[in-house]
């Protein structure tokens, strides 16, 4: 599975979902996490910061002659490798867009690496712009997220429409495999309202709900995914269950 984790806005727990899914999937196979966000949040969540553009996805996209394996960080967690991002990814993406090479850039860069991994998880920036499309083009599956914020339901619908639009344009063959609850507050009325709104659509709503937990910001500060730092906690178990559900959905959906 090559999974792009997408949202139409930031602040919905997308990167936390991505890093914990990647870590959970690595329990049973080799996983490559790819940070396609110039804010480099995925790498930071794993304690990795690229020292220069050349040491990141930005350098890999800017210079096609760079050996892809040279920017991979090995074993940032058990079974998990990482290609970090760098703020220079933003100007590099603009240069590629100007020459028509952005959409397929991430797919081209990752091609030499794919045989070495069972799964690839791509974390995107919190919008539906060119870099997100480049990640989508490199994926075969897409996951989006919602929270107790009513606007997040609309955001999930926008991601679904974006995926279908790009499939129609033949920019990607990726399929939306699920809409996941990133921060479930079972005591909050807003959470139930958002869930009800999504249940009234035909979006592929996943059953696993990741609960609101104080362990998540603590794990971010420790630069260690909660799946590793507190594996017996309810939130860690939810991430593992979500990884299994996403993988099953990806394997069973027609392409």
C-alpha positions, 0 to 999 in steps of 0.5 A: 500500500502507498497511502497519502494522508491528506486534508484540505486544512491544517490542524486536524491531526493529519500528521499525528495520524500519518506518523502513528499509522506508519509506525503501526504498519511497521510492526509487520513489514518494512515501511517508508514514511515520506514527508511531502510538507515543507513544514517538515512536521512528520520528520520532527515527530520522529526526531529528524530534521534535515540540515539542508535541502540536499538532505531531504525530499526537496533535494531529491526533487530538485535534482533527478540525478541524486541517488534516492537512497542517499536521503533516506533515514534508516530505522527512525523507528522499528521497521520504519525509514523516513525521507524528511522534508525541508522548507526549501520544498516550497520553492522547489515545488514552484520551480517544478510547477513552472516546468510542468514536472511537479505532479509526477515528481514524487512518484518519479523520486520514489520509484527506485525505492518501492521494491524495498518496502511493503508500505509507503505513507506520505504525509501531505501539507494541509491543502489541496495544492500542487504538492498534495497532488504530487503525493496523490500521484505517488499513492494508490490509497488516500486517507483523510481525517475529521475532528470535532470541528464542524468544518472538518466534515466539509474538509473531508468532502473536499478531499473526496471530490479532489481525489475523484477529480484527479482520477478523472484527469488521469493524474492518479489512480489512487482511491479514497479508502477512508475518512478517519476520526483523528480526535474523538471527543465522545462527550462533546456534542460537536463531535456527534454532530460532525459524525452524523453529518458524515454518516449522511454522506456516501463517504467511506467512513471508518469505524475506528475513532482515535480518542482525544488524549493528553498522551498525543501532545506529550509524544510529540514533544518527546519526538516518539509516536504514541504507538511506541511511547505508550503502546498499551494506552487506548489512543495507541491501540486505536492507531493500531486498529486504524492501521489495520482497518486502512490496510484491509480497506486498501486491499479490498477496494477495486482499482 
